[in-house]
Amino acid sequence: MREKILCPVCQVSFLLREEKKDGDEVICPVCGAVLIMRMDEEKRHLERPPDMDPEEEIRRRMDNFAKLRTYHFNQMKNPLIEGLLAKRERFGDFYCPCKIDHVQENVCPCLETRMGSVEQNGKCHCGLFWKEPPKNGEK
């Protein structure tokens, strides 16, 4: 059964290609978020796992997104994760560490990155995602 379902992270609807039941894990094919299927009175929706450790949540999302797009990371991955965790603690979500505005479009991976900035520029604005493996010393 194919149905469209909304990702609560990137706010994009995508086709659910296989049958999922309440409690099953779903990976958003747009942003890489790890989500849980929930059913309320015949209505299906996705939610972020409430008990997942924040560091595990953002690491899995970043790794899923990079894998979906065949992107690479550089040596700045861990400091950027620290920045994302600090933003989550202070502002409530994983807002891009190099963006000032704490709005839905700037939740990592940000809208700019999901819309192709890596393809155009070779890397995303903050340098987390790269089209090609970075050469030694590139940030």
Rosetta constraint file for C-alpha pairs under 8 A:
AtomPair CA 1 CA 16 HARMONIC 7.91 0.50
AtomPair CA 1 CA 17 HARMONIC 6.83 0.50
AtomPair CA 1 CA 18 HARMONIC 6.32 0.50
AtomPair CA 1 CA 19 HARMONIC 6.06 0.50
AtomPair CA 2 CA 15 HARMONIC 6.19 0.50
AtomPair CA 2 CA 16 HARMONIC 5.48 0.50
AtomPair CA 2 CA 17 HARMONIC 5.14 0.50
AtomPair CA 2 CA 18 HARMONIC 6.74 0.50
AtomPair CA 2 CA 19 HARMONIC 7.78 0.50
AtomPair CA 3 CA 14 HARMONIC 7.99 0.50
AtomPair CA 3 CA 15 HARMONIC 5.37 0.50
AtomPair CA 3 CA 16 HARMONIC 5.34 0.50
AtomPair CA 3 CA 17 HARMONIC 7.30 0.50
AtomPair CA 4 CA 13 HARMONIC 5.85 0.50
AtomPair CA 4 CA 14 HARMONIC 5.15 0.50
AtomPair CA 4 CA 15 HARMONIC 4.42 0.50
AtomPair CA 4 CA 16 HARMONIC 5.96 0.50
AtomPair CA 5 CA 13 HARMONIC 5.08 0.50
AtomPair CA 5 CA 14 HARMONIC 5.58 0.50
AtomPair CA 5 CA 15 HARMONIC 6.41 0.50
AtomPair CA 5 CA 16 HARMONIC 6.62 0.50
AtomPair CA 5 CA 44 HARMONIC 7.90 0.50
AtomPair CA 5 CA 45 HARMONIC 6.65 0.50
AtomPair CA 5 CA 46 HARMONIC 7.53 0.50
AtomPair CA 6 CA 11 HARMONIC 6.15 0.50
AtomPair CA 6 CA 12 HARMONIC 5.62 0.50
AtomPair CA 6 CA 13 HARMONIC 4.11 0.50
AtomPair CA 6 CA 14 HARMONIC 6.51 0.50
AtomPair CA 6 CA 45 HARMONIC 7.06 0.50
AtomPair CA 6 CA 46 HARMONIC 6.95 0.50
AtomPair CA 7 CA 11 HARMONIC 5.14 0.50
AtomPair CA 7 CA 12 HARMONIC 5.58 0.50
AtomPair CA 7 CA 13 HARMONIC 6.11 0.50
AtomPair CA 7 CA 14 HARMONIC 7.64 0.50
AtomPair CA 7 CA 28 HARMONIC 6.57 0.50
AtomPair CA 7 CA 46 HARMONIC 6.39 0.50
AtomPair CA 7 CA 47 HARMONIC 7.70 0.50
AtomPair CA 8 CA 12 HARMONIC 7.87 0.50
AtomPair CA 8 CA 46 HARMONIC 6.76 0.50
AtomPair CA 8 CA 47 HARMONIC 6.28 0.50
AtomPair CA 8 CA 48 HARMONIC 7.35 0.50
AtomPair CA 9 CA 31 HARMONIC 7.68 0.50
AtomPair CA 9 CA 33 HARMONIC 6.91 0.50
AtomPair CA 9 CA 48 HARMONIC 7.89 0.50
AtomPair CA 9 CA 107 HARMONIC 7.52 0.50
AtomPair CA 10 CA 30 HARMONIC 7.52 0.50
AtomPair CA 10 CA 31 HARMONIC 6.32 0.50
AtomPair CA 10 CA 104 HARMONIC 7.44 0.50
AtomPair CA 10 CA 105 HARMONIC 7.52 0.50
AtomPair CA 10 CA 107 HARMONIC 7.49 0.50
AtomPair CA 10 CA 111 HARMONIC 7.84 0.50
AtomPair CA 12 CA 30 HARMONIC 7.41 0.50
AtomPair CA 14 CA 28 HARMONIC 7.77 0.50
AtomPair CA 14 CA 29 HARMONIC 7.50 0.50
AtomPair CA 14 CA 30 HARMONIC 7.81 0.50
AtomPair CA 20 CA 24 HARMONIC 6.05 0.50
AtomPair CA 20 CA 37 HARMONIC 6.96 0.50
AtomPair CA 21 CA 37 HARMONIC 6.53 0.50
AtomPair CA 21 CA 38 HARMONIC 7.51 0.50
AtomPair CA 21 CA 39 HARMONIC 7.79 0.50
AtomPair CA 22 CA 36 HARMONIC 7.76 0.50
AtomPair CA 22 CA 37 HARMONIC 5.21 0.50
AtomPair CA 22 CA 38 HARMONIC 4.77 0.50
AtomPair CA 22 CA 39 HARMONIC 5.71 0.50
AtomPair CA 23 CA 36 HARMONIC 5.68 0.50
AtomPair CA 23 CA 37 HARMONIC 5.26 0.50
AtomPair CA 23 CA 38 HARMONIC 6.09 0.50
AtomPair CA 24 CA 36 HARMONIC 5.66 0.50
AtomPair CA 24 CA 37 HARMONIC 5.37 0.50
AtomPair CA 25 CA 34 HARMONIC 6.83 0.50
AtomPair CA 25 CA 35 HARMONIC 5.68 0.50
AtomPair CA 25 CA 36 HARMONIC 4.71 0.50
AtomPair CA 25 CA 37 HARMONIC 6.37 0.50
AtomPair CA 26 CA 34 HARMONIC 6.05 0.50
AtomPair CA 26 CA 35 HARMONIC 5.08 0.50
AtomPair CA 26 CA 36 HARMONIC 5.91 0.50
AtomPair CA 26 CA 37 HARMONIC 6.80 0.50
AtomPair CA 27 CA 32 HARMONIC 5.74 0.50
AtomPair CA 27 CA 33 HARMONIC 5.64 0.50
AtomPair CA 27 CA 34 HARMONIC 4.84 0.50
AtomPair CA 27 CA 35 HARMONIC 6.04 0.50
AtomPair CA 27 CA 64 HARMONIC 7.83 0.50
AtomPair CA 28 CA 32 HARMONIC 4.85 0.50
AtomPair CA 28 CA 33 HARMONIC 5.26 0.50
AtomPair CA 28 CA 34 HARMONIC 6.72 0.50
AtomPair CA 28 CA 35 HARMONIC 7.30 0.50
AtomPair CA 29 CA 65 HARMONIC 7.76 0.50
AtomPair CA 29 CA 68 HARMONIC 7.09 0.50
AtomPair CA 30 CA 65 HARMONIC 7.55 0.50
AtomPair CA 30 CA 114 HARMONIC 7.21 0.50
AtomPair CA 31 CA 61 HARMONIC 7.18 0.50
AtomPair CA 31 CA 64 HARMONIC 7.92 0.50
AtomPair CA 31 CA 65 HARMONIC 5.67 0.50
AtomPair CA 31 CA 109 HARMONIC 6.26 0.50
AtomPair CA 31 CA 114 HARMONIC 6.99 0.50
AtomPair CA 32 CA 60 HARMONIC 7.73 0.50
AtomPair CA 32 CA 61 HARMONIC 4.79 0.50
AtomPair CA 32 CA 62 HARMONIC 6.75 0.50
AtomPair CA 32 CA 63 HARMONIC 7.63 0.50
AtomPair CA 32 CA 64 HARMONIC 4.72 0.50
AtomPair CA 32 CA 65 HARMONIC 4.41 0.50
AtomPair CA 32 CA 68 HARMONIC 7.47 0.50
AtomPair CA 33 CA 48 HARMONIC 7.99 0.50
AtomPair CA 33 CA 57 HARMONIC 7.76 0.50
AtomPair CA 33 CA 60 HARMONIC 7.39 0.50
AtomPair CA 33 CA 61 HARMONIC 4.63 0.50
AtomPair CA 33 CA 64 HARMONIC 7.35 0.50
AtomPair CA 33 CA 65 HARMONIC 7.82 0.50
AtomPair CA 34 CA 48 HARMONIC 6.84 0.50
AtomPair CA 34 CA 49 HARMONIC 7.46 0.50
AtomPair CA 34 CA 57 HARMONIC 7.07 0.50
AtomPair CA 34 CA 60 HARMONIC 7.10 0.50
AtomPair CA 34 CA 61 HARMONIC 6.32 0.50
AtomPair CA 35 CA 46 HARMONIC 5.99 0.50
AtomPair CA 35 CA 47 HARMONIC 5.46 0.50
AtomPair CA 35 CA 48 HARMONIC 4.83 0.50
AtomPair CA 35 CA 49 HARMONIC 6.00 0.50
AtomPair CA 36 CA 46 HARMONIC 5.47 0.50
AtomPair CA 36 CA 47 HARMONIC 5.36 0.50
AtomPair CA 36 CA 48 HARMONIC 6.16 0.50
AtomPair CA 36 CA 49 HARMONIC 5.93 0.50
AtomPair CA 37 CA 44 HARMONIC 7.01 0.50
AtomPair CA 37 CA 45 HARMONIC 6.00 0.50
AtomPair CA 37 CA 46 HARMONIC 4.77 0.50
AtomPair CA 37 CA 47 HARMONIC 6.72 0.50
AtomPair CA 38 CA 44 HARMONIC 5.71 0.50
AtomPair CA 38 CA 45 HARMONIC 5.40 0.50
AtomPair CA 38 CA 46 HARMONIC 5.91 0.50
AtomPair CA 38 CA 47 HARMONIC 7.21 0.50
AtomPair CA 39 CA 43 HARMONIC 5.51 0.50
AtomPair CA 39 CA 44 HARMONIC 4.48 0.50
AtomPair CA 39 CA 45 HARMONIC 6.43 0.50
AtomPair CA 40 CA 44 HARMONIC 6.42 0.50
AtomPair CA 52 CA 56 HARMONIC 6.80 0.50
AtomPair CA 52 CA 57 HARMONIC 6.24 0.50
AtomPair CA 53 CA 57 HARMONIC 6.15 0.50
AtomPair CA 54 CA 58 HARMONIC 6.30 0.50
AtomPair CA 54 CA 85 HARMONIC 7.20 0.50
AtomPair CA 55 CA 59 HARMONIC 6.03 0.50
AtomPair CA 55 CA 81 HARMONIC 7.73 0.50
AtomPair CA 55 CA 85 HARMONIC 6.84 0.50
AtomPair CA 56 CA 60 HARMONIC 5.94 0.50
AtomPair CA 57 CA 61 HARMONIC 6.16 0.50
AtomPair CA 58 CA 62 HARMONIC 6.02 0.50
AtomPair CA 58 CA 81 HARMONIC 7.54 0.50
AtomPair CA 58 CA 84 HARMONIC 7.95 0.50
AtomPair CA 58 CA 94 HARMONIC 7.50 0.50
AtomPair CA 59 CA 63 HARMONIC 6.04 0.50
AtomPair CA 59 CA 81 HARMONIC 7.52 0.50
AtomPair CA 60 CA 64 HARMONIC 5.91 0.50
AtomPair CA 61 CA 65 HARMONIC 6.05 0.50
AtomPair CA 62 CA 66 HARMONIC 6.11 0.50
AtomPair CA 62 CA 108 HARMONIC 7.93 0.50
AtomPair CA 62 CA 109 HARMONIC 7.32 0.50
AtomPair CA 63 CA 67 HARMONIC 6.08 0.50
AtomPair CA 64 CA 68 HARMONIC 6.05 0.50
AtomPair CA 65 CA 69 HARMONIC 6.26 0.50
AtomPair CA 65 CA 71 HARMONIC 7.93 0.50
AtomPair CA 65 CA 109 HARMONIC 7.78 0.50
AtomPair CA 66 CA 70 HARMONIC 5.48 0.50
AtomPair CA 66 CA 71 HARMONIC 4.51 0.50
AtomPair CA 66 CA 72 HARMONIC 6.35 0.50
AtomPair CA 66 CA 129 HARMONIC 6.96 0.50
AtomPair CA 67 CA 71 HARMONIC 6.41 0.50
AtomPair CA 70 CA 131 HARMONIC 7.36 0.50
AtomPair CA 71 CA 129 HARMONIC 5.92 0.50
AtomPair CA 71 CA 130 HARMONIC 5.36 0.50
AtomPair CA 71 CA 131 HARMONIC 5.02 0.50
AtomPair CA 71 CA 132 HARMONIC 6.82 0.50
AtomPair CA 71 CA 133 HARMONIC 7.93 0.50
AtomPair CA 72 CA 129 HARMONIC 5.75 0.50
AtomPair CA 72 CA 130 HARMONIC 4.93 0.50
AtomPair CA 72 CA 131 HARMONIC 6.30 0.50
AtomPair CA 72 CA 132 HARMONIC 6.32 0.50
AtomPair CA 72 CA 133 HARMONIC 5.49 0.50
AtomPair CA 72 CA 134 HARMONIC 7.76 0.50
AtomPair CA 73 CA 77 HARMONIC 6.22 0.50
AtomPair CA 73 CA 128 HARMONIC 5.83 0.50
AtomPair CA 73 CA 129 HARMONIC 5.47 0.50
AtomPair CA 73 CA 130 HARMONIC 6.00 0.50
AtomPair CA 73 CA 133 HARMONIC 7.00 0.50
AtomPair CA 73 CA 134 HARMONIC 7.54 0.50
AtomPair CA 74 CA 127 HARMONIC 7.69 0.50
AtomPair CA 74 CA 128 HARMONIC 6.86 0.50
AtomPair CA 74 CA 129 HARMONIC 7.85 0.50
AtomPair CA 74 CA 130 HARMONIC 7.66 0.50
AtomPair CA 74 CA 133 HARMONIC 7.34 0.50
AtomPair CA 74 CA 134 HARMONIC 6.06 0.50
AtomPair CA 74 CA 138 HARMONIC 7.45 0.50
AtomPair CA 74 CA 139 HARMONIC 6.71 0.50
AtomPair CA 75 CA 139 HARMONIC 7.37 0.50
AtomPair CA 76 CA 80 HARMONIC 6.09 0.50
AtomPair CA 76 CA 127 HARMONIC 7.67 0.50
AtomPair CA 76 CA 128 HARMONIC 6.95 0.50
AtomPair CA 76 CA 139 HARMONIC 6.70 0.50
AtomPair CA 77 CA 81 HARMONIC 6.18 0.50
AtomPair CA 77 CA 128 HARMONIC 5.99 0.50
AtomPair CA 78 CA 82 HARMONIC 6.30 0.50
AtomPair CA 79 CA 83 HARMONIC 6.33 0.50
AtomPair CA 80 CA 84 HARMONIC 6.19 0.50
AtomPair CA 80 CA 97 HARMONIC 6.98 0.50
AtomPair CA 80 CA 128 HARMONIC 7.04 0.50
AtomPair CA 81 CA 85 HARMONIC 6.12 0.50
AtomPair CA 82 CA 86 HARMONIC 6.13 0.50
AtomPair CA 83 CA 87 HARMONIC 6.22 0.50
AtomPair CA 83 CA 97 HARMONIC 5.48 0.50
AtomPair CA 84 CA 88 HARMONIC 6.20 0.50
AtomPair CA 84 CA 94 HARMONIC 5.01 0.50
AtomPair CA 84 CA 95 HARMONIC 6.22 0.50
AtomPair CA 84 CA 96 HARMONIC 6.40 0.50
AtomPair CA 84 CA 97 HARMONIC 5.85 0.50
AtomPair CA 85 CA 89 HARMONIC 6.18 0.50
AtomPair CA 85 CA 94 HARMONIC 6.48 0.50
AtomPair CA 86 CA 90 HARMONIC 6.11 0.50
AtomPair CA 87 CA 91 HARMONIC 5.50 0.50
AtomPair CA 87 CA 92 HARMONIC 7.04 0.50
AtomPair CA 87 CA 93 HARMONIC 6.51 0.50
AtomPair CA 87 CA 94 HARMONIC 5.87 0.50
AtomPair CA 87 CA 95 HARMONIC 5.98 0.50
AtomPair CA 87 CA 96 HARMONIC 7.94 0.50
AtomPair CA 87 CA 97 HARMONIC 7.05 0.50
AtomPair CA 88 CA 92 HARMONIC 4.51 0.50
AtomPair CA 88 CA 93 HARMONIC 4.06 0.50
AtomPair CA 88 CA 94 HARMONIC 4.80 0.50
AtomPair CA 88 CA 95 HARMONIC 6.89 0.50
AtomPair CA 89 CA 93 HARMONIC 7.37 0.50
AtomPair CA 91 CA 102 HARMONIC 7.33 0.50
AtomPair CA 93 CA 107 HARMONIC 6.87 0.50
AtomPair CA 94 CA 107 HARMONIC 5.39 0.50
AtomPair CA 94 CA 108 HARMONIC 5.87 0.50
AtomPair CA 95 CA 99 HARMONIC 7.37 0.50
AtomPair CA 95 CA 102 HARMONIC 6.13 0.50
AtomPair CA 95 CA 103 HARMONIC 7.64 0.50
AtomPair CA 95 CA 106 HARMONIC 5.33 0.50
AtomPair CA 95 CA 107 HARMONIC 4.27 0.50
AtomPair CA 95 CA 108 HARMONIC 5.77 0.50
AtomPair CA 95 CA 110 HARMONIC 7.83 0.50
AtomPair CA 96 CA 106 HARMONIC 5.63 0.50
AtomPair CA 96 CA 107 HARMONIC 5.91 0.50
AtomPair CA 96 CA 108 HARMONIC 5.44 0.50
AtomPair CA 96 CA 109 HARMONIC 7.40 0.50
AtomPair CA 96 CA 110 HARMONIC 6.66 0.50
AtomPair CA 96 CA 126 HARMONIC 7.75 0.50
AtomPair CA 97 CA 126 HARMONIC 7.36 0.50
AtomPair CA 98 CA 125 HARMONIC 7.60 0.50
AtomPair CA 98 CA 126 HARMONIC 5.84 0.50
AtomPair CA 99 CA 106 HARMONIC 6.91 0.50
AtomPair CA 101 CA 106 HARMONIC 7.28 0.50
AtomPair CA 102 CA 106 HARMONIC 6.47 0.50
AtomPair CA 102 CA 107 HARMONIC 7.85 0.50
AtomPair CA 103 CA 107 HARMONIC 7.15 0.50
AtomPair CA 105 CA 110 HARMONIC 5.69 0.50
AtomPair CA 105 CA 111 HARMONIC 5.11 0.50
AtomPair CA 105 CA 112 HARMONIC 7.95 0.50
AtomPair CA 106 CA 110 HARMONIC 4.47 0.50
AtomPair CA 106 CA 111 HARMONIC 6.35 0.50
AtomPair CA 107 CA 111 HARMONIC 7.72 0.50
AtomPair CA 109 CA 113 HARMONIC 6.14 0.50
AtomPair CA 109 CA 114 HARMONIC 6.50 0.50
AtomPair CA 110 CA 114 HARMONIC 6.28 0.50
AtomPair CA 111 CA 115 HARMONIC 5.95 0.50
AtomPair CA 112 CA 116 HARMONIC 6.68 0.50
AtomPair CA 112 CA 117 HARMONIC 5.88 0.50
AtomPair CA 113 CA 117 HARMONIC 5.04 0.50
AtomPair CA 113 CA 118 HARMONIC 6.14 0.50
AtomPair CA 113 CA 124 HARMONIC 5.84 0.50
AtomPair CA 113 CA 125 HARMONIC 7.87 0.50
AtomPair CA 116 CA 120 HARMONIC 6.43 0.50
AtomPair CA 117 CA 121 HARMONIC 5.76 0.50
AtomPair CA 117 CA 122 HARMONIC 7.60 0.50
AtomPair CA 117 CA 123 HARMONIC 7.03 0.50
AtomPair CA 117 CA 124 HARMONIC 5.92 0.50
AtomPair CA 117 CA 125 HARMONIC 7.86 0.50
AtomPair CA 118 CA 122 HARMONIC 4.88 0.50
AtomPair CA 118 CA 123 HARMONIC 4.34 0.50
AtomPair CA 118 CA 124 HARMONIC 4.95 0.50
AtomPair CA 118 CA 129 HARMONIC 7.00 0.50
AtomPair CA 118 CA 130 HARMONIC 6.34 0.50
AtomPair CA 118 CA 131 HARMONIC 6.04 0.50
AtomPair CA 119 CA 123 HARMONIC 7.32 0.50
AtomPair CA 119 CA 131 HARMONIC 6.47 0.50
AtomPair CA 122 CA 130 HARMONIC 5.80 0.50
AtomPair CA 122 CA 131 HARMONIC 5.12 0.50
AtomPair CA 122 CA 132 HARMONIC 7.05 0.50
AtomPair CA 123 CA 127 HARMONIC 5.65 0.50
AtomPair CA 123 CA 128 HARMONIC 7.33 0.50
AtomPair CA 123 CA 129 HARMONIC 5.50 0.50
AtomPair CA 123 CA 130 HARMONIC 4.14 0.50
AtomPair CA 123 CA 131 HARMONIC 5.93 0.50
AtomPair CA 124 CA 128 HARMONIC 6.35 0.50
AtomPair CA 124 CA 129 HARMONIC 5.50 0.50
AtomPair CA 124 CA 130 HARMONIC 6.64 0.50
AtomPair CA 127 CA 139 HARMONIC 6.22 0.50
AtomPair CA 130 CA 134 HARMONIC 7.02 0.50
AtomPair CA 134 CA 138 HARMONIC 5.81 0.50
AtomPair CA 134 CA 139 HARMONIC 7.72 0.50
